[in-house]
Amino acid sequence: QVQLVESGGGLVQAGGSLRLSCAASRSIFTISTMGWYRQAPGKLRELVATITSGGNTNLADSVKGRFTISGDNAKNTVNLQMNSLKPEDTAVYYCAATLPMRGGGPHYWGQGTQVTVSS
């Protein structure tokens, strides 16, 4: 099992920055992929960024050049640095974990943190 706790959401003006953190209850080395997803009102949940246990990252086209995902193995956390925020980035952001050898995924989700970008 994995417990995930997000932090760092809030209200920011367009063009500003926020840093989200996701603390995992176990070593992120044992988690195949950690990811950030988001869901805006009335929309489906969408992938924002992922990072594998080997450090490979993937970003959605809509956030490339603005967002960065990174892992801190010592603290068992995954961070999402969000710069040049736009009103369309407003959503609840969720951290997710995919475990190895289980197929499918993500298998565990955090409770979500609200990000609101004002114009």
N, C-alpha and C positions, 0 to 999 in steps of 0.2 A: 504494500500500500504506500501511497504518497499523499501527504497533505501539502497543499500549496496555499500560500498566503501572499496576496498582492498588496502593494502599498505605492503611494506616490501620485495618485490621481488628484484632480482638482480643477479649478477654473483658471484659464489663462486667456490672454488676448491673442488674436491672430498674429502670427509671426513669432510668438513666444516659444518657450521650451518647457518640457516636463520630462522627468525621469521616473519610469515605473520600475519597481523591483518585485521579484517573485522569489520568496524563500521556500525552498523545498525541505521536506522532513528527512530526506536522505541524500546521500552524495549524488550530485548530478552526473558523476561518472557512470552511475548505474542506470541512468535514464537515457534511452536512445535519443529522444528528441524532446527538447523543451520549446514551447511556442507561445506566442502572443496572438490572440484572436480578439476581434471586436464586434460588437453588435449595436447598431444604431436603432433608434425607435422605428418600428415598421419594416425593418430590413433583416435579412438573414445574417447569421454570424459568419464572419469572413476571416480568413487567415491574414495576419499582418506580417509576422516574421517567425522564423524558426532557427534553432541552433542545435546541432547534434552533439553527442558526447565527444566527438572528435574535433569539434570546433567549426564545422562547416555551417555556413549561414545561408538563409534564403529570405528575401524580402519581397513583399507584394509590390507590383509595379507602381501602385499609387503612393507608396511611401519611400521608394528608392531615392537616395540622395538626401533624404530628410531624417529618416529613422535609422538607428543602429541597434543591433541586438548583440549582447555580450554575456559571457558567463564568468562567474567568480567561484572557482572551485573551492576555495578556502572557506567561503561563506555559504556554499550551496545555494547561490542565488543566480538568477538570470535577470538582466536589466534590459530595459528598452529605453534608449535615449531618443526623445522625440523633439526635433528642431523644426523651425519654420512651420509651426502648426497652423492648420486651416480650419475654418468652421466645419468642414465636412469630415474632419477627424473626430468630431464629437461622437462619443459612443461609450458603452461600458466595455472595458478592456479586461480580458480573461487570460490568465496563465493556464497552460495545459502541459501535461506530461504524457509521453508515449513510452511504454516500457518495452524492453527487448523480448523476443520470443513469444509474444502474445498475439501478434497479428492485429491489424486494424489500428484503432487509436484515433485521437488521444484517449487515454484511459482514465485520466484524472484531471479535474478542473478546479481552479480556485473560485472564490466567491465573486470575483469581479471588482473592478474599481472604476469609478466614473471619471471620464475626462470630458470637460466642456470647454470648447474654444469659442470665444465671443468675437464677433466681427467688429 
